[in-house]
Amino acid sequence: MASPERNKKILLEMVKQPSNDHCADCGAPEPDWASYKLGVFVCVNCSGTHRDLPAISRIKSIRLDFWDDSLVEFMKTRGNAAANAFYEKCVPPFYYRPQEKDCVVLKDQWIRAKYERREFTGESSSLQQGYSSGLYEGILWKKGKDNKQFLKRRFLLSETDFTLRYFTKEDSKKPKAVISMKDLNAVFQPEKIGHAHGLQISYLEEERTRNLFVYHDNSQEIVSCFNAIRATRFAYLKKVNPNARDSDLVPLITRSSIKEGYMEKTGPTQWEPFKKRWFILNLTDRKLSYFKSSLDALELGAVFIGTEGHGYSVREGQPKGSRSGRWRFGVTLETPDRQFVFLCDQEQDQREWIEAFKLVISQPMLPQHYNTEANMRRMKK
């Protein structure tokens, strides 16, 4: 007869072992659930997708559920390291591996790709054709530049010339835009876009950021599109950096902002009226971009943020005598050319923005950052 307490103790000891102490799928610490068909320990969030795959995975709580001796013995022979060595054997370097804080669609499709479709076991290379072939073509819903309406648009991604094209008509041969992989970025933004599969594609147009907001109703399709973009961007980076290691290029494929949100911003004399703007702070290019709203297509402007040694700093509050706005919690950013004053609605937002600015300022500047700074200064003249 199974001993519940003994088996629970065994499982709790197993989950403390290296590799088992983090979720097998998203890396979240201290997983409390396990798949007794796959032999892996997972977090509560990833356990939801596993429950949706009853033919592939069966889930139990390692603390609350009853475990038969046979199931515990099976878990002893498996574990996260052994399972991932098999199910993640052939993950392409460009393929995005979701982390704990990533959106649901990325984690859901990663789990399904691993265990349901077995895309990374090496059993069949055709399983990765949707994002690894060097060519992607599909129909996505795209938000109009000047309105909130989403319309169907045909997208064509090519590794041959490292471009992403989109067309206003499905049968059109003339693209509305031809986007180079040089400065392209893609990141999931479901809350901002208002769709669980919402993807934001950004690129530079005459040195200013332009955004495309798209989605697809099929979760596998939008994640394949995202990874196809990453594959093409990775190929571009390898071409322009032939001697670089893959491990150095992978972090450069796509990037997420370290902070986004609304603040109020005044002009250079600090007596202009404060205006509410949507700000995006990126660590990779050290840029603070701002837009009229969160779903604006074209950047209104940007501020480069260097290091303290180059004359950049941030502090709480606003200068004495400066104009007040609707919001109360001030942030003052000092640059060699100008003092920027921002106002936040909540004290928590103020703290988060100051911490984010300090993080960027604390990081050393790389050669490409000096070029970015010079280009941005030239644009303002």
LUMDREN-118428 format. One record per residue (C-alpha): residue number from 1; residue in three letters; chain; x, y, z. Coordinates in steps of 0.05 Angstrom, whole numbers, always signed. Layout:
N
num, residuo, cadena, u, v, w
NUM, Ala, A, X, Y, Z
...
% end
This chain:
381
num, residuo, cadena, u, v, w
1, Met, A, +0, +0, +0
2, Ala, A, +25, +69, -18
3, Ser, A, +48, +114, +39
4, Pro, A, +24, +185, +24
5, Glu, A, +71, +219, +71
6, Arg, A, +131, +178, +48
7, Asn, A, +116, +192, -25
8, Lys, A, +105, +266, -12
9, Lys, A, +172, +270, +24
10, Ile, A, +207, +236, -35
11, Leu, A, +175, +284, -85
12, Leu, A, +193, +345, -42
13, Glu, A, +265, +320, -40
14, Met, A, +266, +309, -115
15, Val, A, +240, +379, -130
16, Lys, A, +299, +408, -92
17, Gln, A, +349, +375, -139
18, Pro, A, +385, +418, -192
19, Ser, A, +342, +427, -254
20, Asn, A, +280, +400, -218
21, Asp, A, +280, +462, -174
22, His, A, +256, +505, -233
23, Cys, A, +197, +494, -279
24, Ala, A, +217, +449, -337
25, Asp, A, +182, +495, -386
26, Cys, A, +189, +568, -364
27, Gly, A, +243, +565, -310
28, Ala, A, +199, +591, -253
29, Pro, A, +230, +573, -185
30, Glu, A, +201, +523, -136
31, Pro, A, +151, +485, -180
32, Asp, A, +94, +452, -141
33, Trp, A, +65, +409, -196
34, Ala, A, +89, +349, -236
35, Ser, A, +70, +311, -299
36, Tyr, A, +69, +238, -282
37, Lys, A, +66, +218, -356
38, Leu, A, +127, +261, -377
39, Gly, A, +165, +259, -312
40, Val, A, +175, +334, -305
41, Phe, A, +164, +385, -250
42, Val, A, +127, +448, -272
43, Cys, A, +98, +512, -243
44, Val, A, +24, +526, -232
45, Asn, A, +19, +569, -295
46, Cys, A, +50, +518, -342
47, Ser, A, +10, +462, -309
48, Gly, A, -52, +493, -341
49, Thr, A, -28, +478, -412
50, His, A, -7, +408, -390
51, Arg, A, -78, +396, -366
52, Asp, A, -102, +414, -436
53, Leu, A, -60, +357, -464
54, Pro, A, -89, +296, -429
55, Ala, A, -63, +247, -482
56, Ile, A, +7, +274, -472
57, Ser, A, +12, +297, -399
58, Arg, A, -23, +284, -333
59, Ile, A, -14, +333, -276
60, Lys, A, -14, +326, -200
61, Ser, A, +4, +372, -143
62, Ile, A, +66, +345, -107
63, Arg, A, +39, +373, -41
64, Leu, A, -36, +363, -44
65, Asp, A, -51, +302, -87
66, Phe, A, -45, +228, -73
67, Trp, A, +13, +193, -109
68, Asp, A, +17, +117, -120
69, Asp, A, +85, +84, -109
70, Ser, A, +90, +68, -183
71, Leu, A, +82, +141, -203
72, Val, A, +136, +163, -153
73, Glu, A, +182, +109, -179
74, Phe, A, +170, +134, -250
75, Met, A, +187, +205, -229
76, Lys, A, +252, +179, -199
77, Thr, A, +273, +153, -267
78, Arg, A, +258, +218, -303
79, Gly, A, +264, +290, -280
80, Asn, A, +271, +357, -317
81, Ala, A, +343, +347, -341
82, Ala, A, +330, +280, -373
83, Ala, A, +264, +302, -404
84, Asn, A, +291, +366, -433
85, Ala, A, +352, +330, -461
86, Phe, A, +302, +292, -504
87, Tyr, A, +246, +342, -517
88, Glu, A, +293, +402, -528
89, Lys, A, +348, +365, -564
90, Cys, A, +343, +405, -629
91, Val, A, +315, +473, -610
92, Pro, A, +342, +524, -661
93, Pro, A, +385, +578, -629
94, Phe, A, +338, +633, -654
95, Tyr, A, +275, +600, -626
96, Tyr, A, +248, +639, -567
97, Arg, A, +247, +600, -502
98, Pro, A, +194, +632, -457
99, Gln, A, +210, +654, -387
100, Glu, A, +166, +659, -325
101, Lys, A, +140, +729, -340
102, Asp, A, +126, +719, -414
103, Cys, A, +55, +721, -441
104, Val, A, +9, +661, -442
105, Val, A, +11, +648, -517
106, Leu, A, +87, +641, -518
107, Lys, A, +88, +591, -460
108, Asp, A, +28, +553, -486
109, Gln, A, +57, +544, -556
110, Trp, A, +126, +526, -528
111, Ile, A, +96, +470, -486
112, Arg, A, +54, +445, -545
113, Ala, A, +114, +448, -591
114, Lys, A, +157, +409, -542
115, Tyr, A, +110, +353, -521
116, Glu, A, +50, +351, -568
117, Arg, A, +82, +365, -635
118, Arg, A, +152, +343, -614
119, Glu, A, +185, +395, -658
120, Phe, A, +252, +393, -623
121, Thr, A, +267, +318, -614
122, Gly, A, +301, +312, -682
123, Glu, A, +252, +260, -706
124, Ser, A, +230, +303, -766
125, Ser, A, +260, +368, -793
126, Ser, A, +195, +384, -829
127, Leu, A, +162, +401, -762
128, Gln, A, +203, +466, -761
129, Gln, A, +189, +488, -832
130, Gly, A, +138, +540, -811
131, Tyr, A, +192, +584, -782
132, Ser, A, +258, +555, -806
133, Ser, A, +251, +553, -882
134, Gly, A, +276, +624, -894
135, Leu, A, +208, +645, -922
136, Tyr, A, +144, +661, -886
137, Glu, A, +79, +685, -917
138, Gly, A, +14, +696, -880
139, Ile, A, -47, +739, -868
140, Leu, A, -47, +780, -804
141, Trp, A, -96, +830, -775
142, Lys, A, -60, +897, -774
143, Lys, A, -82, +961, -738
144, Gly, A, -92, +1021, -784
145, Lys, A, -42, +1077, -775
146, Asp, A, -94, +1131, -761
147, Asn, A, -152, +1092, -731
148, Lys, A, -167, +1034, -685
149, Gln, A, -193, +987, -739
150, Phe, A, -155, +923, -753
151, Leu, A, -153, +900, -826
152, Lys, A, -126, +838, -859
153, Arg, A, -58, +847, -890
154, Arg, A, -11, +799, -926
155, Phe, A, +59, +794, -897
156, Leu, A, +119, +765, -933
157, Leu, A, +184, +751, -897
158, Ser, A, +246, +732, -937
159, Glu, A, +315, +711, -915
160, Thr, A, +340, +722, -986
161, Asp, A, +341, +798, -980
162, Phe, A, +329, +802, -905
163, Thr, A, +263, +840, -911
164, Leu, A, +192, +838, -884
165, Arg, A, +140, +864, -933
166, Tyr, A, +66, +876, -923
167, Phe, A, +11, +887, -975
168, Thr, A, -56, +922, -968
169, Lys, A, -88, +872, -1016
170, Glu, A, -77, +797, -1015
171, Asp, A, -64, +793, -1090
172, Ser, A, -23, +857, -1095
173, Lys, A, +48, +854, -1120
174, Lys, A, +68, +923, -1096
175, Pro, A, +82, +924, -1021
176, Lys, A, +58, +980, -976
177, Ala, A, +124, +977, -939
178, Val, A, +191, +940, -945
179, Ile, A, +223, +933, -876
180, Ser, A, +297, +916, -868
181, Met, A, +319, +866, -816
182, Lys, A, +374, +914, -795
183, Asp, A, +333, +950, -742
184, Leu, A, +270, +907, -738
185, Asn, A, +243, +885, -671
186, Ala, A, +184, +842, -652
187, Val, A, +153, +832, -583
188, Phe, A, +87, +805, -558
189, Gln, A, +42, +859, -528
190, Pro, A, -26, +826, -514
191, Glu, A, -49, +876, -461
192, Lys, A, -30, +937, -501
193, Ile, A, -61, +911, -566
194, Gly, A, -122, +882, -532
195, His, A, -114, +812, -561
196, Ala, A, -83, +751, -529
197, His, A, -40, +741, -592
198, Gly, A, -21, +814, -602
199, Leu, A, +48, +825, -632
200, Gln, A, +84, +892, -639
201, Ile, A, +133, +898, -697
202, Ser, A, +179, +959, -694
203, Tyr, A, +230, +987, -742
204, Leu, A, +266, +1051, -760
205, Glu, A, +239, +1097, -814
206, Glu, A, +284, +1158, -826
207, Glu, A, +315, +1146, -757
208, Arg, A, +247, +1146, -721
209, Thr, A, +213, +1085, -693
210, Arg, A, +150, +1062, -729
211, Asn, A, +104, +1009, -699
212, Leu, A, +59, +957, -731
213, Phe, A, +8, +924, -686
214, Val, A, -16, +856, -711
215, Tyr, A, -48, +792, -688
216, His, A, -73, +725, -714
217, Asp, A, -131, +687, -685
218, Asn, A, -91, +622, -687
219, Ser, A, -39, +619, -631
220, Gln, A, +7, +571, -667
221, Glu, A, +8, +615, -729
222, Ile, A, +26, +679, -692
223, Val, A, +82, +645, -653
224, Ser, A, +108, +614, -717
225, Cys, A, +108, +683, -749
226, Phe, A, +146, +711, -689
227, Asn, A, +199, +657, -692
228, Ala, A, +204, +664, -768
229, Ile, A, +221, +737, -756
230, Arg, A, +272, +716, -704
231, Ala, A, +302, +665, -753
232, Thr, A, +310, +717, -808
233, Arg, A, +337, +769, -761
234, Phe, A, +387, +718, -733
235, Ala, A, +410, +701, -804
236, Tyr, A, +420, +775, -817
237, Leu, A, +462, +784, -754
238, Lys, A, +505, +724, -773
239, Lys, A, +517, +753, -842
240, Val, A, +540, +821, -815
241, Asn, A, +578, +790, -757
242, Pro, A, +610, +728, -789
243, Asn, A, +659, +717, -732
244, Ala, A, +610, +725, -675
245, Arg, A, +587, +666, -633
246, Asp, A, +514, +646, -634
247, Ser, A, +510, +658, -559
248, Asp, A, +531, +731, -570
249, Leu, A, +480, +742, -626
250, Val, A, +419, +710, -596
251, Pro, A, +406, +766, -544
252, Leu, A, +407, +816, -602
253, Ile, A, +353, +783, -644
254, Thr, A, +294, +816, -610
255, Arg, A, +288, +859, -548
256, Ser, A, +236, +876, -496
257, Ser, A, +230, +944, -462
258, Ile, A, +250, +949, -390
259, Lys, A, +194, +999, -376
260, Glu, A, +133, +1026, -413
261, Gly, A, +77, +1072, -392
262, Tyr, A, +47, +1141, -391
263, Met, A, +81, +1202, -362
264, Glu, A, +70, +1276, -372
265, Lys, A, +125, +1313, -408
266, Thr, A, +140, +1388, -414
267, Gly, A, +183, +1425, -465
268, Pro, A, +255, +1451, -461
269, Thr, A, +238, +1516, -424
270, Gln, A, +198, +1476, -372
271, Trp, A, +142, +1527, -379
272, Glu, A, +107, +1493, -437
273, Pro, A, +43, +1456, -417
274, Phe, A, +53, +1384, -394
275, Lys, A, +27, +1334, -444
276, Lys, A, +10, +1261, -431
277, Arg, A, +55, +1215, -473
278, Trp, A, +68, +1140, -477
279, Phe, A, +142, +1125, -462
280, Ile, A, +183, +1063, -479
281, Leu, A, +252, +1053, -449
282, Asn, A, +299, +1003, -482
283, Leu, A, +365, +980, -452
284, Thr, A, +393, +951, -516
285, Asp, A, +396, +1017, -554
286, Arg, A, +392, +1062, -492
287, Lys, A, +333, +1101, -520
288, Leu, A, +272, +1131, -486
289, Ser, A, +221, +1138, -542
290, Tyr, A, +154, +1173, -534
291, Phe, A, +89, +1169, -571
292, Lys, A, +22, +1205, -568
293, Ser, A, -12, +1141, -544
294, Ser, A, +6, +1069, -530
295, Leu, A, -19, +1047, -599
296, Asp, A, +12, +1104, -640
297, Ala, A, +47, +1082, -703
298, Leu, A, +101, +1137, -706
299, Glu, A, +149, +1159, -652
300, Leu, A, +143, +1234, -634
301, Gly, A, +214, +1237, -608
302, Ala, A, +268, +1201, -569
303, Val, A, +321, +1215, -515
304, Phe, A, +388, +1179, -514
305, Ile, A, +411, +1158, -444
306, Gly, A, +485, +1150, -433
307, Thr, A, +526, +1138, -370
308, Glu, A, +539, +1181, -309
309, Gly, A, +610, +1192, -334
310, His, A, +581, +1223, -398
311, Gly, A, +536, +1272, -360
312, Tyr, A, +471, +1232, -351
313, Ser, A, +434, +1226, -284
314, Val, A, +364, +1219, -256
315, Arg, A, +332, +1242, -192
316, Glu, A, +264, +1245, -158
317, Gly, A, +223, +1309, -162
318, Gln, A, +224, +1368, -209
319, Pro, A, +264, +1432, -209
320, Lys, A, +240, +1490, -165
321, Gly, A, +201, +1541, -204
322, Ser, A, +182, +1494, -261
323, Arg, A, +111, +1490, -284
324, Ser, A, +65, +1439, -251
325, Gly, A, +20, +1390, -287
326, Arg, A, -40, +1346, -270
327, Trp, A, +5, +1292, -240
328, Arg, A, +47, +1302, -178
329, Phe, A, +105, +1253, -177
330, Gly, A, +164, +1283, -214
331, Val, A, +225, +1252, -248
332, Thr, A, +283, +1296, -272
333, Leu, A, +330, +1267, -324
334, Glu, A, +395, +1305, -336
335, Thr, A, +431, +1299, -403
336, Pro, A, +490, +1339, -430
337, Asp, A, +443, +1377, -476
338, Arg, A, +381, +1387, -435
339, Gln, A, +343, +1375, -371
340, Phe, A, +280, +1333, -380
341, Val, A, +222, +1336, -330
342, Phe, A, +169, +1282, -327
343, Leu, A, +109, +1273, -281
344, Cys, A, +79, +1207, -260
345, Asp, A, +8, +1193, -237
346, Gln, A, +28, +1145, -181
347, Glu, A, +88, +1143, -133
348, Gln, A, +99, +1071, -153
349, Asp, A, +106, +1091, -226
350, Gln, A, +156, +1145, -205
351, Arg, A, +199, +1094, -167
352, Glu, A, +197, +1045, -225
353, Trp, A, +217, +1097, -277
354, Ile, A, +275, +1122, -233
355, Glu, A, +299, +1050, -223
356, Ala, A, +295, +1037, -298
357, Phe, A, +333, +1101, -316
358, Lys, A, +387, +1083, -264
359, Leu, A, +394, +1014, -294
360, Val, A, +408, +1042, -364
361, Ile, A, +456, +1096, -336
362, Ser, A, +494, +1043, -297
363, Gln, A, +509, +1000, -359
364, Pro, A, +573, +1016, -398
365, Met, A, +564, +1044, -468
366, Leu, A, +583, +1000, -527
367, Pro, A, +612, +1024, -593
368, Gln, A, +543, +1023, -627
369, His, A, +514, +1067, -572
370, Tyr, A, +562, +1124, -591
371, Asn, A, +536, +1120, -662
372, Thr, A, +464, +1122, -638
373, Glu, A, +478, +1182, -594
374, Ala, A, +512, +1219, -652
375, Asn, A, +455, +1204, -700
376, Met, A, +402, +1228, -651
377, Arg, A, +439, +1292, -638
378, Arg, A, +447, +1304, -712
379, Met, A, +372, +1295, -723
380, Lys, A, +356, +1349, -671
381, Lys, A, +399, +1402, -704
% end
